[in-house]
Amino acid sequence: MHFMTALKAAWRQRDSLLCVGLDPDPAKFPAHLAGRPQAIFEFCRDIVDATADLVCAFKPQIAYFAAHRAEDQLEALIDHIHERHPGTPVILDAKRGDIGSTAEQYAVEAFERFRADAITVNPYMGRDSVEPYLAYGDKGVILLCRTSNPGGSDLQFLDVGGEKLYERVARLVAEEWNASGNCGLVVGATFPAEIARVREIVGEVPLLVPGIGAQGGDIAATVAAGCTADGTGLMINSSRAILYAGKNEDFAAAARSVAQDTRAAINAHR
């Protein structure tokens, strides 16, 4: 299934713009998982099973798996999502960015090894570094545009011929790179004015919006700035606030409760 088809179906069927980020940190796991060889998989699996009916996507961050030599657990997790929760898009948060021949290998890693439905990509090496991902026409390619970190403005606000660099990226993606209709953009929730500007430039291109929850982004402002006319168009990501809502064996139930509240808060402003 095309990533965008699955995403639109999830928006509609689950009445949700919530994306749950899977950033597993074993130091924060409940005590009963300590020392278990598959603890990362088990923790994420239980979060997924508790929240899948509430989300439009899951977003595992590859560094949290690779740092613990747990890429096999990431593979197993994505397989689990596809098998137990079919139709739920999985975005591999990898922020890859390299020359074309290397990008080809990263694309194989994301889409053939891990079987992700989409990947985050750094576009700042230009079109040839993005084309290997775009070649997978049914997979999502979500490009960094206006990021939520404080240092993002160092480059993204540079003037390039009368517009800011992040605006140029948004325009390139919407007007030149999105021939297969499989592109999205990352715009941080901490900058609602820039979300609105990107939405103005790109029309209905989906936006992945990190930064609510632990990072302090405002849900109402994010929804007002980024929703499309039909009340969709956003994947609003929350990670730590949901993952670590509980510290005991009932951690998955606690995560579900926070996910329910977050979805409800988002929907209240749609």
N, C-alpha and C positions, 0 to 999 in steps of 0.2 A: 504494500500500500504506500502511496506517495505520502511523504511526511506531512505536507500541508493538508491533505485529505484527512489523515488521522488527527491532526491538530484541530481542524475545524469540527470534526465529529466529537472530539473530547470537549471542546468548548460548549457545544450544544447539548450533548447527552448528559454531561456531568454538571452543567450550569456552573462552570468553573474557569477562572483565569489563573488559578494558583498552580505554580510549578514548585515542587519540593526538590531542593538541592540536597544531594547525598554526598556529604563531606565527612566521612567517618574518621573520627579521631579516637583511637583506642584509649587514650588517657581519660576520656570523658564517658566511656561506656559504663553501664551498670556493673557492679562487682561480680555478678554471677557469670559474666562473659570473660572475665580476666583469664588470660592464659589459654583460652580455647583456640585451636589452630585455625578455625574458620570463623572467628569472632566477627571480623569485618563483614563477611557475607551474611552471617546470622543477624547481626544488628540491622543492616540495611534491608535485608529481606523482611524482617518484622515491621520495620517502618513502612516499607512499600505495601505490605499486605494490609496494614492498618489504615492506609490513607489513599489507596489507589482509586477508590470511587469518588474521591474529593478533588482530584487534580486533573489538569490538562496535560501535564508532562512530568517526568522525573529528569533530574539533571545530575548524574554522577560526575564528580570532579576527579579526573584521572590521577592527579598528584597525590591525593589522599590514599589511593590504592597503591600506586607505584612506590611511594616512600616506604611502604611496609611489605614490599615484594608480594603484593596481593593482586596482581593483574589477573591471575586465574580466578580469584574471587569476584573481580569485576565482570569477567566473562560470564561466570555463573549467575551473577545478579541480573545482568541484562537478559540472559536466557530465561531466567525465572520471570522477569517482568513480561516478556513476550509470551511465555507459555501460560502463566497464571492470570495475566491481565491484558489479554490481547487488545490491540488498538491503542494502547497507552504509549505515546511517543517517548523515546529515550534520547536525550540530548547529551552527548559526550562533551563535557566541558574541558577542553584541552587547549584552546587558544593557540593552535598551531600557526606558524608563520615561517616559511622557508622557501628556498628556490624550488622551481618546478619539479625537478627530478626527486628531490627529497619530499616535497609535498605529495607526490604520487604515492610514496611509501606510507606517509602518514594517513592518506586517504584509505589505503588498503587496510591499515591498522584499525581505523575507526569503523569502517563500513563492512569489512570482510572478516577481520579477526573478532572485533568486539560486537559487531552487528548492531551498532548504534543507528538510530533513525536520523540523527542530525549531529553536527559538530560545531563548536565555536572555533572561529578562525580569526587570526590577526591579519588585517588587510594591508598593513603598512609597507609590504614589499611589492604591492601592485598586482595587477590582474594575473600575470603568469604564475604567481604563487598561489592564487585562488582557483585557477582553472581545473586542477586535478580533482578538487572537491566538487566543483560545479558539473564535472563530467558525469557524476552520479546523479542523474536528473531526478530521481525519486527520493533523494536524501536531502535533508535540510542543511543549509550552509548559513550559519548565523555569525555575522561579522561584527567585530568590535567597532563601535562608532563613538559613543560618548560614555566613557566608563565612570564608575562611581567612586574610584579611589581619588584621594586628594591631589595626587600628582598628574592626573589625567589632563589637566589644563595646560601642563607644560608644553605639550605638543598639540593637543586636540583643539586648542583655541588659537593656534597660529593663523594669521591671515594668509590666504592663498588666492590671490586674484580677486579680492573683494568679498570673499566668504571665509568662514572659519573652516579649518581642516576637517572637523567632524561633519560639517555640512557637505563638504565635497565628497567625503566617503559615502554619506547617505545618498547623495545624488548619483554617484557612480553605480552604487548597488542597485538603486531603483530603476535607473534609466539604461544601464549598459550591461550589468552583470547578471540580471535576473531573467534571462531568456527562458529558463525552464520553470520559472515561478517557484523556485525552491529556496529563495534567500530570505533571511531575516536579519535584524540588527540588534546589537546589545546597547541599551541606553540605561544608565543608572537611575534608580528612583530618587536619589538625592539631588537630582537636577530636573525638576518638573518643567521648567521653562524650556530646557533643551529637548525634553521628551516631546513637548508640543511642537517645537521647531522641526524636529525630525519627522514627526507625523505629518506636518504640513508638506514636507519635501517628498516623502515616500508613498503617500496615499495609504493603501491597505496592507503594505508589507508588514508582517508580524514583528513585534518588538519583544525581545527578552529583557526583562527589567529586574535586575538584582538590586538589593539595597533596602528592602523593607525588613521589619523585624529587628534583628540585632544591630543592623547598620543604620537604623533610624529614619528610613525613607517614609514619607507620608503617603498612606494608601489613597486617601481622597484626592490629593493633588496628582498622584500618579494616574489614577483612573480618569480623572477629568482631562488630563493632558494627552493621554495615549490611546484611549479607546477609539475604535472606529465607529461609524454611524450605527452599526448593528449591535454595539456594546461588546465587541470582542476585540481581536487584534493584539492582545497582550498575553505574555507568559510572565506573570509576576512571581518572582522567585523568593522563597524563604527557605533558609537552610538551618542555621543553628537554633533559631527560636523554636522550630518544630522538632528537630532531631534530639535536642537535649532538654526537652520540656520535662521529662521524668528521669529520675536517677536510680530507680529500682526495677524490679522485674516487670512492673507494669508500664515500662517506658513507652511501649508502642501505643498503649491506650492513651497515655498522656500526650503523645505526639498527635494522635487522631483528634483529641479534643482541641489542641491549638490549631491544627489544620482546619477543623470545622469553623472555629472562630475566625480564622484568617479569611477563609473563603466567604463567610458571611459578611465580614467587614468590607471585602472587595465588592461583593454583589450589592451591598447597600448603596454604593456610589455609582453603579453602572447605569 
